[in-house]
């Protein structure tokens, strides 16, 4: 049994690492095409980002692997595979519930990480990426990685979710984590500056956090930033300019 659990943890860590390399590599390639030279001179920083991210992949993968083993062999968790187990309207609702719960946890732990003690211990690693790149999404000190590693594993014991909906949550988590750090706005201006955009985190919003530190703490949504008056809007428009226009 122990060997099976260890193998599950190793496999899940490998899956998370591969997912990180695929997403980071794709958007780094897109950056080279859309913003030539944006990462010029940042190779040492990118190597550090990848190193910290590999450590984070292990920290994320161990609890995920243990729970995956328990779900597969003993029916642990509220994950279900029968599409008819819940009404179809619950499928998108469960995705939103997971994203909102994750966003809530992230907002408050992220604010905590910006207190001087915790920033010095852990969060300074993430902010050492100046500017952040597409490889920085999982560049965390192990202490901070632990705070993120427990969220989804805890939620699968609390909120029923179809395995496909869970995959959707993980995909959104990966894509937004990478695109929010890639150094330019991948989403169209009509979305970023629309009424819906006022409630969504994009690179323009998160860049302001990396510039000013004490604001814009959200992960997916701007709800808690608005409610707690920590939303300071988007980065300066000059931040997101192609090299030929800068």
N, C-alpha and C positions, 0 to 999 in steps of 0.2 A: 504493500500500500504506500509506504513512504517513498519508494522509488517512483511510483506512478505520480504522486503529488509533485515530487521534484521535477520530473520530466514535464509535467503540465506547466509548472512555473517557468521552466526554461523555455518551453515552446511559446508560451504567451509573451515572455520577454523578447524572444526573437521576432514574433509577429509585430509587436509594438515597435521594435527597432526598424524592421523592414518598412512598416507603414510610415515611420518618420522619414526614412531615407527616400521613399517614393514621393511623399508629399513635399518634403523640403527640396529634393532634387528637381521636381517638376516646376515648382515656383521659383527656384533659383535660376533654372533655365529660362523661364518666362521673364525674369528680371533682366537677364542678359540680352534678351530680345527687345524688351520694351524700354529698359533704362540702361543702355550700355554704359559700362564704367561705374555704375552705382556702388558695386562692391569692390572696386579697385583698391588695393592696398589693405584689404580686410582679411586676407587669407589667414594670418595668425589668430585673429579673433574667431573666424569661422571654425578653425580647428578646435579651439577651446569650446565653442558652442556645441560642436558635435561630441566632444568628449563628455561634457556635462550631460548632454542629452542621452548618451548611451548609459550612463549611470542612472539617469531618470527612468529609462526604459526597463531596467532591471527592477527598480523600486516599484514601478507601476505594474510590472509583469508578475511579480511574486504573488501578491494578493489576488490578482485577476486569475492566475493559473490555479491557485488553490480553490477558488470559488467555482471556476469552470469545471474542475475535477469533481467537486461536490455536487454541482448541478447535474452533470452527466451521469454520475454513479449513484447518487442518493437523492436526487430531486431537491437539493437545496435551492433556495431563492424563489422568487416570484416570476422568473422567466418562463414563458410558455411558447410552444412551437405550433400548437393547433390554431390556425387562423380564426376558427369559429369559436374559440374559447371566450372571447369578449366581442361585443358589438364593434363593427368596423369604425364607428366614430371614435372609439377609444384609442385606436392605433395612433392617430396624430396627437390626440390629447396626451397620451403617455410620453410621446417624444417631447412635447412642450413641458410637461411636468418634470421630466429629467433635466432638461436644459435650464429651466427656471430654478430648480433646486440646486443644480451645479453652480449656476450663476450666483445664487445667494451665498452659498458656501465660499465661493471664490472671492466675491466682493469683500466679505468680512475678514477672511484670512489674509487677503491681499492688503487690506488696510492695516491689519496687525503687522504684516511684514514690513510696513513702512514706518513703524515705530523704531526709534534709533537702535534699541537693543537687538531686535529681530532683523532689522535691515543689515546691521553689521555682521550678525551671525550667519545669515542665509541669503537675504534677498539681493544683497550687493552683487552676487554672482550674476543674476539675471540682468541687472542694470549695468554690468560691465560691458555689455554689448552696446557700443556707441559708434554708429547707429545700429539698431537691431537689424538682423538679416532674416531671410527665410529659414535659416538653420537655428534660430534662437528660440523657437516656440517651446521647446522642452529643456532649455538650458537653465537648469535649476540646481541649487545646492541640495544635497540629499535631504536636509531638514525640510526645505520647502517642497521637494518632490513628495515627501511622505504626506503632507497635508492634501496634496492633490490625488494621491494614489488611493485614498480611502473612500472617495466620494461615490463613484459609480458602484464599486463593490458593496457599499452600504445601501445604496438605493435599490439594488436588485433584491434585497431582502424586505424592502418596504413597499415598493410600488410595482404592481404587475406590469410586465412589458413583453411584447412579442420579440422573438429573437431578431427578426428583421428590423423592428423599430429600434432595438438596441444597437444594431449595426448602423442605423441611420444616425443615432445620437453620436456614436463614436466617429463617424465620418464627418459630421458637422464640427465636432470638437477638434478634429485634426485639421480640417480645412481652415477654420476660423483662427485656430492657434497659429498656423503658418502665415496666413494672409494678413493677420493683424500686425505681424512683425516684419514684413518683407521690405519695408522702406518706401512703398508707394501704394497708391490706392488702386486695387485691382477691380473693385466694384464700380459700376457706372455712376457718373455724377448725379443722374436723375434719381438713383436710389439713395445715394448718400445724403442728398439734400432734400429728399422727399419727406412727407410727414412720417412715413414708416422709418426712414433713416434716422429720425430724431430719437428712436427707441432701440436702434441696433448699434452694436460695436463694429466698427470697421477700422482699417488701418489709419485713416485720418483721425479717428477718435483716440485710438490707443497710442498713436505717435505723440499726441499731446501729453499723455501720461509719461512717456519716456522723456519728454522735454521738460515737464514741470514737476513731475514726481507726485505731488500731493493732490492729485485729482484723477478722475476717469479710471476708477478701479475695476469696472465691470469686465465680464468675459464675453457674454453674448448680447446682453441687453443693457440699456442705460437706465432701467427702472430704479435701481438702488442709488445710482449716482444722482438722478433727478430728485428722488425722495430725500436723500441726505445732503443735498446741495453740494455735492462734490463733482458735478458735471461742469467742466470748463470748456465744453465745445470741442471743435475740431482744430487740428494743427493749422498753422499758417499756410495759406494756399501756395506760397512759394516753395514749401517743403516738397510738394508732389509735382515736380516739373521734369520732363525729359532732359537728358544731358544737353541736347542741342538748344534748349530754351533757357537753361540756367546760367 
